[in-house]
Amino acid sequence: MNAVDAPLCEAEGLTVAARSGDLRVEGLSFRLLPGEALVLTGPVDAASAVLAALVGIDEPDAGTARVLGERPSALPREAAASVLSRVGWCPRSGALLGLAPREADRLAAAALARFGLSDAPDVRPERAALPVRRRLALARAVLLDPDLLVLDDPLDDLEADVVAQLVAALAAWRSERPRGLVVASPQPGLAAALRAPALPLPVTRA
């Protein structure tokens, strides 16, 4: 299999439980190739559990989840970090990573500009309004030019005009080279806007 045919991420018979404990995703399978996008639809807690298994934060109850051909949770720390350095991860909390200014100024400026924050390089996330925090989280996720972007409900509670701006920015990011995008979101019309298939999660009550 050459690089262009190798999946950026995949799930095979994946079964995970939401952290709330009352929902399970059972037997989920998908495969994402370079240049493709996928929108996972369903309860947000269940979708979060799928993405946490995908990036190696949690172990699935059954089945497998891989990014870039690997299971990060099964790798030694350095090897897992090497794999995940090619993955942009945006959790629902919008947590940001600290970066040394001398190393990150140029990359940070470009990432902030992509999501409409070129005039706010020194904004403090905890003091920013929700739309700004979401833009900052997305900027952080694309900062190191990842091959795969994994977004957990990034558009929740945003106004329609902000959603449209961020979807356009994500579509532009995808078009620059054969990257992959996995988004968990109940946002109506998101899959169509991204020209991506929507995959309903096989959810059961625990």
Phi, psi and omega per residue, in radians:
M1 nan 2.158 3.117
N2 -1.438 2.996 -2.995
A3 -1.056 -0.626 -3.080
V4 -1.222 -0.391 3.127
D5 -1.669 -0.171 -3.108
A6 -1.335 2.275 -3.123
P7 -1.162 2.473 3.035
L8 -1.323 -0.570 3.021
C9 -2.717 2.772 -3.129
E10 -2.826 2.692 3.029
A11 -2.280 2.480 3.123
E12 -2.317 1.927 3.127
G13 0.989 0.615 -3.022
L14 -1.251 2.239 3.058
T15 -2.197 2.154 -3.134
V16 -2.435 2.721 3.082
A17 -1.915 2.416 3.042
A18 -1.152 2.609 -3.099
R19 -1.145 -0.393 3.065
S20 -1.172 -0.372 3.046
G21 1.576 -0.135 -3.059
D22 -1.864 0.002 -3.137
L23 -2.272 2.528 3.058
R24 -2.323 2.491 2.939
V25 -1.784 2.176 -3.023
E26 -2.167 2.175 3.009
G27 1.255 0.608 -3.130
L28 -1.372 2.315 3.073
S29 -2.367 2.374 2.999
F30 -2.805 2.926 -3.113
R31 -2.559 2.203 -3.093
L32 -2.061 2.104 -3.136
L33 -1.695 2.835 3.070
P34 -0.957 2.380 -3.120
G35 1.566 -0.066 -3.101
E36 -1.819 2.783 3.036
A37 -2.317 2.733 -3.126
L38 -2.568 2.358 3.088
V39 -1.964 2.061 3.082
L40 -1.540 2.190 -3.099
T41 -2.031 2.568 -3.129
G42 2.501 -3.003 3.138
P43 -0.977 2.385 -3.022
V44 -1.114 -0.628 3.133
D45 -1.143 -0.670 3.110
A46 -1.176 -0.732 3.113
A47 -1.114 -0.679 3.105
S48 -1.055 -0.685 3.133
A49 -1.127 -0.667 3.103
V50 -1.103 -0.826 -3.102
L51 -1.187 -0.623 3.097
A52 -1.100 -0.655 3.071
A53 -1.214 -0.650 -3.105
L54 -1.088 -0.767 -3.092
V55 -1.612 0.112 3.001
G56 1.508 0.223 3.096
I57 -1.267 -0.729 3.131
D58 -2.193 2.629 3.044
E59 -1.473 2.398 3.068
P60 -1.244 2.773 3.052
D61 -1.284 -0.536 3.107
A62 -2.766 2.842 3.135
G63 1.343 -3.018 -3.108
T64 -2.360 2.690 3.021
A65 -2.377 2.337 -3.096
R66 -2.328 2.541 2.922
V67 -2.120 2.324 3.136
L68 0.908 0.652 3.072
G69 1.394 0.050 -3.064
E70 -2.188 2.760 2.959
R71 -1.791 1.745 -3.045
P72 -0.953 -0.622 -3.092
S73 -1.193 -0.317 -3.114
A74 -1.673 -0.034 -3.073
L75 -1.697 2.707 2.937
P76 -1.013 2.738 -3.002
R77 -0.958 -0.815 -3.093
E78 -1.146 -0.701 3.124
A79 -1.160 -0.715 3.099
A80 -1.108 -0.722 3.123
A81 -1.097 -0.647 3.119
S82 -1.117 -0.755 3.104
V83 -1.136 -0.828 -3.053
L84 -1.265 -0.257 3.053
S85 -1.159 -0.288 3.111
R86 -1.717 0.131 -3.121
V87 -2.100 2.211 3.020
G88 -1.617 2.095 -3.015
W89 -2.046 2.183 3.128
C90 -2.167 1.677 3.137
P91 -1.290 2.922 -3.134
R92 -1.081 -0.509 3.128
S93 -1.213 -0.317 -3.110
G94 1.218 0.429 -3.086
A95 -1.050 2.482 -3.122
L96 -1.932 2.645 3.045
L97 -1.700 2.498 3.046
G98 -1.365 2.457 3.130
L99 -2.292 2.486 3.074
A100 -1.192 2.211 -3.046
P101 -0.978 -0.710 -3.104
R102 -1.133 -0.519 -3.115
E103 -1.481 -0.449 -2.888
A104 -2.029 -0.064 -3.012
D105 -0.953 -0.887 -3.067
R106 -1.163 -0.811 3.141
L107 -1.111 -0.721 -3.127
A108 -1.130 -0.730 -3.139
A109 -1.077 -0.737 3.141
A110 -1.161 -0.734 -3.132
A111 -1.158 -0.730 3.119
L112 -1.126 -0.729 3.141
A113 -1.097 -0.623 -3.127
R114 -1.010 -0.609 -3.097
F115 -1.892 0.463 2.975
G116 1.339 0.486 -3.112
L117 -2.124 0.501 -3.087
S118 -1.133 -0.380 3.140
D119 -1.622 0.113 -3.064
A120 -2.353 0.944 -3.099
P121 -1.190 -0.358 -3.071
D122 -1.881 0.275 -3.115
V123 -1.117 2.449 3.086
R124 -1.646 2.059 -3.032
P125 -0.948 -0.685 -3.064
E126 -1.209 -0.294 3.135
R127 -1.802 -0.069 -3.056
A128 -1.489 2.732 3.032
A129 -1.188 2.795 -3.079
L130 -0.937 -0.834 -3.138
P131 -1.037 -0.624 3.118
V132 -1.209 -0.727 3.111
R133 -1.059 -0.714 3.133
R134 -1.154 -0.707 3.099
R135 -1.106 -0.724 3.110
L136 -1.078 -0.736 3.139
A137 -1.108 -0.725 3.109
L138 -1.173 -0.685 3.097
A139 -1.078 -0.740 3.095
R140 -1.068 -0.697 -3.079
A141 -1.140 -0.561 -3.119
V142 -1.709 0.061 -2.985
L143 -0.951 -0.776 -3.049
L144 -1.727 0.432 3.061
D145 0.948 1.041 -3.063
P146 -1.234 2.797 3.026
D147 -1.408 -0.471 -3.078
L148 -2.344 2.341 3.091
L149 -2.011 2.207 -3.107
V150 -2.093 1.986 -2.999
L151 -2.103 2.209 -3.120
D152 -1.809 1.748 3.075
D153 0.867 0.998 -3.012
P154 -1.350 -0.182 -3.025
L155 -1.930 0.164 -3.082
D156 -1.100 2.375 3.047
D157 1.122 0.423 3.082
L158 -1.817 2.612 3.089
E159 -1.179 2.727 -3.044
A160 -1.025 -0.662 -3.114
D161 -1.206 -0.611 3.094
V162 -1.209 -0.730 3.083
V163 -0.999 -0.801 -3.134
A164 -1.058 -0.722 3.137
Q165 -1.129 -0.757 -3.110
L166 -1.244 -0.645 3.082
V167 -1.108 -0.720 3.106
A168 -1.099 -0.700 3.124
A169 -1.150 -0.698 3.100
L170 -1.149 -0.704 3.104
A171 -1.101 -0.700 3.112
A172 -1.141 -0.714 3.100
W173 -1.028 -0.777 3.136
R174 -1.089 -0.619 -3.007
S175 -1.315 -0.222 -3.022
E176 -1.278 -0.539 3.054
R177 -2.869 3.012 -3.074
P178 -1.248 1.443 3.104
R179 -1.809 2.972 3.088
G180 -2.066 2.623 -3.130
L181 -2.434 2.159 3.020
V182 -2.092 2.146 -3.118
V183 -2.174 2.264 2.962
A184 -1.741 2.053 -3.075
S185 -2.846 2.417 2.985
P186 -1.558 0.127 -3.065
Q187 -1.051 2.075 3.134
P188 -1.085 2.358 3.055
G189 1.432 -0.021 -3.095
L190 -1.134 -0.772 -3.131
A191 -1.034 -0.765 3.128
A192 -1.116 -0.711 -3.131
A193 -1.125 -0.593 3.123
L194 -1.566 -0.030 -3.071
R195 0.954 0.848 -3.080
A196 -2.257 2.637 3.047
P197 -1.235 2.611 3.020
A198 -1.769 2.290 -3.137
L199 -2.017 1.830 3.088
P200 -1.157 2.341 -3.126
L201 -1.329 2.389 3.070
P202 -1.370 1.526 -2.993
V203 -1.773 2.399 3.021
T204 -2.243 2.776 3.043
R205 -1.420 2.291 -3.118
A206 -1.294 nan nan
